[in-house]
Amino acid sequence: MPPYILLALLLGAIYGAFFHMWQGKTGRDLALYLTTGMVGFIVGQVVGGVVGLNLFPIGSLHVFEATLASWGMLLIIRWLKI
């Protein structure tokens, strides 16, 4: 497994954990936010690669784009109150 995939999952999980500390209440919320953070980060990575933006890359990891997508998905999930 390439190192950038592990870093992507780690950063997505960290964003989900931080979001849970800010907005979460239950263990279900923690699982939801961790999953959403990781999925959002991976979606942002793919979109950043397709669009071709290279703002703050770490190797082949599109950190800026993936961070925006991860936090955007976390906010959408919170807004939908799933």
N, C-alpha and C positions, 0 to 999 in steps of 0.2 A: 504494500500500500504506500503510495507516495506521501511524503511528509506534509505536503500542503493540504491533503485531505484530512489528516489528523489535526492539523492546526485549524482548519475550517470548522470541524466538529467541536473542537475545544472552545474556540471563540464563540460559536453559536450557543454552546451550553453555558458559557460564562454570561453572555447577554441574557439568556433565559433565566439564569439564577439571579442576576441583578434585577431583572424585571419582577421576578417573584418576590424579592425582598422589598421592592417598592409597592407592588400592587397585589401580590398573592396572599391567600389566606389558608388554603388547605393543601394537602398532599396532591390532590387532583390538579390543583392549579400549578403546582411545581412541575408535575409531569407534562402538563399541557404547554407550559412556557418553555421548558427545556426542549421539547420536541419542536415547537414552533420556532424557537431561536435557531436551532440547527437547520431545520428545513429552509427557513428564510435566508440563512447565510449561504446555503448551497444554491438556492434560487438566484441570489444576488451574484454569486460567483459565476453561474452560467450566463446570466444576463450581461454581466461585465465582460465576459469573454466574447459573447456574440456582438455586443455593441462596439467593443474595441476600446473602451475607456481604460486608461492606466493611471488612475489617481492613487497614489500611495500603495503600489504593489509590494508584496513580499514574495519574491520569486515569481511564480505564476499564479499567486493568490491575489485576487482583486479585493483588497481589504475594505476600501472605502465604499465601493458599490455593494459589497456583500453586507457590510454593517448597516447601510441604509435600508437594504431589503429586510434584514433581520429585525431591526427595530420597527420598521413599517408593518411587518406582519404581526409582531407582538402587539402593537397598538391597535391594529385591526381586530385581532382576536379579543383583546380587552374590550374594545368598543362593542363587538358582537355579543360579548358576555357568554361565550360558549363554555 
